[in-house]
Amino acid sequence: MAEAVRHDKTARQLRLLSDALDSGRLGPVRRLVNTLSPAEIGNLLESLPPAKRTVVWGLVDAEDDGEVLVHVGDDVRESLLAEMDPDEIVAAVEDLDIDDLADLVEDLPDTVIDEVLKSMDRENRERLEQVLSYDEDTAGRLMNPDVVTVRADTTVDVVLRYLRLRGELPEHTDHLYVVSRRHQYLGRIALQALLTHEANTPINQLVDDEQPAIGVEESADEVARQFSDHDWISAPVVDDNNILLGRITIDDVVDIIRNQAEHQALGAAGLDEDEDLFSPVPRAWRRRIVWLGINLGTAFLASSVVGQFQGTIDHIVALAVLMPIVAGMGGNAGTQVLALMVRGLALGQVGASNVQTLLWKELRVAAMNGVALGSVVGLATWAWFRDPMLALVIGAAMTLNLLFAASAGVLVPLTLKRMNLDPALAGGVILTTVTDVMGFLAFLGLATIILLG
Amino acid sequence: MAEAVRHDKTARQLRLLSDALDSGRLGPVRRLVNTLSPAEIGNLLESLPPAKRTVVWGLVDAEDDGEVLVHVGDDVRESLLAEMDPDEIVAAVEDLDIDDLADLVEDLPDTVIDEVLKSMDRENRERLEQVLSYDEDTAGRLMNPDVVTVRADTTVDVVLRYLRLRGELPEHTDHLYVVSRRHQYLGRIALQALLTHEANTPINQLVDDEQPAIGVEESADEVARQFSDHDWISAPVVDDNNILLGRITIDDVVDIIRNQAEHQALGAAGLDEDEDLFSPVPRAWRRRIVWLGINLGTAFLASSVVGQFQGTIDHIVALAVLMPIVAGMGGNAGTQVLALMVRGLALGQVGASNVQTLLWKELRVAAMNGVALGSVVGLATWAWFRDPMLALVIGAAMTLNLLFAASAGVLVPLTLKRMNLDPALAGGVILTTVTDVMGFLAFLGLATIILLG
């Protein structure tokens, strides 16, 4: 089952490491840590409380420091950088790929950035500055300028000789790019094609010019979509004049996809996907209090609705007992619709062309839920309070609130999106405000009219 | 901003397509659809209501049918298969890769499966049967048996001649695998290495034997973790005797990562990640009513707590107005902790070794929230109801409930995990039950003791 998410290896490493740390013998810890890949070390550091994290970070081989920094979230990265001298940081990051360095550089102290730039040769410095000139979360920022290009008017044999002369290729090179004299992107050649064709085959017979290049200003999400849609391992990045600027590889795309998804899951709880499991208490508190404060405001709004019906509750105290059910069930049902909508919006599957159909579908589902859940709630209320009219009121109020919930579940995320706000962040708070307010209003309002009328 | 998830291209295609469909002229629709990649067509079909989906599906080129079926969720796949004759299905799927076919085959009618098996040659049929013999969501089910192997006791030149003779390589081949006479996995050679080394270089100088192979029974999640940790494009799959069985490629891993993440986001609302945006109303209803029914049960549980305090509420009706605030804020704060824990568990970052530290951190954050939010709620209550003792009661109850919420946020997902239940699915329901029950109990209980005592 996909649900039984087991990461036995990580958990085992963590336990071993924890035992070794507790015993105070750092030799075994060092040996254990340095058998791991940088990504594994990053994952391990994220799962350690600050004190142990500092100890383990000090034991990581200096040559892995840079790659580890690339593989941890922003919060943890900051805590690791805080433990390093400027010299150590410069040594750690100077050998990173340009795209990884660009990702790190804004988290570094200004003095360190100057040192890093000074330690680079002119070509790499210019490349880094070019990458940094693009907005965060665009293709330009994700690309690595280090690409292997060839001309179309040559043969497999010549290219093979060139590659042998050149030596190692950049990581994840699965295609060479064919460019014009002016460095315009013309197409790509699979390494596979070079290996499976005779030496005298003209290169222009092997060029695939059907795959689109990525525009340097396209958003990271659009980049991820294209990689998924075309099953790419790498893709060329071009500017408006079709000049080849660099190359994006699947490893960066996997990070984008993971972040998008974490964003929906954590965003719904008002959290950032870079949140550190062990962030210092004052910082964790500052981040959470904002979202909780907003929720408190909406809770008072819902309470003020209840406040309007104090006279009614004073007459029938059972209403106070039952009202959380009406409001809560609306919230639950609305959250289901919201979750589907947020995913649909993120995948570009929901828009003006199908919102009516969706709303109509969700209203029908809500009506069926209303009949089923309204009946159950009504019967349970009848049995509990021996009052058929109260049962009728709660059943009707529940059905009404489920209809409100379905409408809000469809319309709130769409409206937020149209206002350029993030449905994954603000959707839940607004939705539950609607379902609380409308739930209390429907239930207590109907009770006032029917039971006290 | 990562938040501004824009998929302009998909949305534009959808609008164009929708307009063309509404105009009833199917020629333009057909042309539009068949400029898209199978994944894009799949995405488009998922965003169409059933009637339009049927029309568009009928216009897709028959040769793309199989790939499109691979790229849609289970629900949509079922609706598309329902539109096809057995012959059409056989024609659509018979050219798929073994791993894709294995993924599809269980959704096919039995008669069709027989036909498909009959249409395959013996080698491919045996390969499919082998893949199907492994459990779903294991490496064995994800692998493609089509791999290119070489011996270690040869040279680059010989391998290049072999590859030219062989012709096309399987998709996403970035390494050849070196095997023994008994087909045991010995290591891998990068295509890059073949291209950048002289023809007379012995193969055994190029073999990378440091990368671990994937065990055929490892879970899909473990496979995804290893791909992330090692930045793999493809990886070999071996059995217990280290015999090479096949190869897993990054495109399947991207699907796993996407599913894991959707599972957390949709699972929290009691939904399955394969849920179709436009699933038929009766089916959508049947799926949702179960989760809502469970939530209704827990809502009655919380209400029964309120029911114990009807006498108290009868005396002080303001309690009914304020009690949803105490319960609701506990739910919000607990949900934040839960979301962090569910992600941490999915990444293997949370376990017995750090739960104490985490709980202590979250209790301190909750205490700070309690002081801040408790004061605000207390002051607001004082201003609203002019009752300092009521203000004190709600402030204290709020603080208590935030502490309960933090404890439940840490302990509920861990306990579920230890019971082999999925924290992403059941965590939210149990957490809000705890925060509702404890919130009502703390607030109404303190009120009874202090205000009526």
Interface residues (C-beta under 8 A of the other chain):
Chain A: M1 A2 E3 A4 V5 R6 H7 D8 K9 T10 A11 L14 R15 S18 S37 A39 E40 N43 E46 S47 L48 P49 D137 L160 L163 R164 R166 G167 E168 L169 E171 H172 T173 D174 L191 Q192 L194 L195 T196 H197 E198 S219 A220 D221 E222 R225 F227 S228 D229 H230 D231 I233 I250 D251 V253 V254 I257 R258 N259 Q260 A261 E262 H263 Q264 A265 L266 A268 A269 G270 L271 E275 L277 F278 V281 P282 A284 W285 R288 I289 W291 L292 G293 N295 L296 A299 F300 A302 S303 V306 G307 Q310 I313 D314 V317 A318 L319 A320 V321 L322 M323 P324 I325 A327 G328 M329 N332 A333 T335 Q336 L338 A339 L340 V342 R343 G344 L345 A346 L347 G348 Q349 V350 G351 A352 S353 N354 T357 L358 K361 R364 V365 M368 N369 A372 L373 V376 V377 A380 W384 N420 D422 A424 L425 D436
Chain B: M1 A2 E3 A4 V5 R6 H7 D8 K9 T10 A11 L14 R15 S18 S37 A39 E40 N43 E46 S47 L48 P49 D137 L160 L163 R164 R166 G167 E168 L169 E171 H172 T173 D174 L191 Q192 L194 L195 T196 H197 E198 S219 A220 D221 E222 R225 F227 S228 D229 H230 D231 I233 I250 D251 V253 V254 I257 R258 N259 Q260 A261 E262 H263 Q264 A265 L266 G267 A268 A269 G270 L271 E275 L277 F278 V281 P282 A284 W285 R288 I289 W291 L292 G293 N295 L296 A299 F300 A302 S303 V306 G307 Q310 I313 D314 V317 A318 L319 A320 V321 L322 M323 P324 I325 A327 G328 M329 N332 A333 T335 Q336 L338 A339 L340 V342 R343 G344 L345 A346 L347 G348 Q349 V350 G351 A352 S353 N354 T357 L358 K361 R364 V365 M368 N369 A372 L373 V376 V377 A380 W384 N420 D422 A424 L425 D436
